[in-house]
Amino acid sequence: MNEIPESKPDKVARERKSIEVTARNIWFLEKSIPLFGILSFFPPDSIGAPEFDRAQPVTIKARKLTIDTDQGWSFTTDITSDSKVFRNKSRNRGTGKWVVAAELQPGNTIVIEKLEDYRYFLKLERK
């Protein structure tokens, strides 16, 4: 069984990016996590095809990221090239599940830490 790496500040300092939860963006966070301002934090080949262009064949093959969570489970995903969000937004096993369980509130901070080139840790810091 894969063990999810713990995120502890007293261990190795990891590169991290944060997204503040505000009254203005909380509606967007109910469905996905916006990566607009931190896209360069992820490998370029993890950015895949547009999400909403179903008429076009998928020609962009993206390398999947593994996202470990502070809730004790992981999911795999790439990033959509149009919406700039994690593609896996499932409420059963993706960002949708994480967001619901996190019970986001304005003032919270979503933190994404880089563990390895294609592995990240997603956690919530409450105010």
Secondary structure, 3 states (H helix, E strand, C coil): CCCCCCCCCCCCCCCEEEEECCCCCHHHHCCCCECHHHHHHCCHHHEECCCCCCCCCCCCCCCCEEEEECCCCEEEECEECCCCEECCCCCCCCHHHHHHHHCCCCCCEEEEEEEECCEEEEEEECC
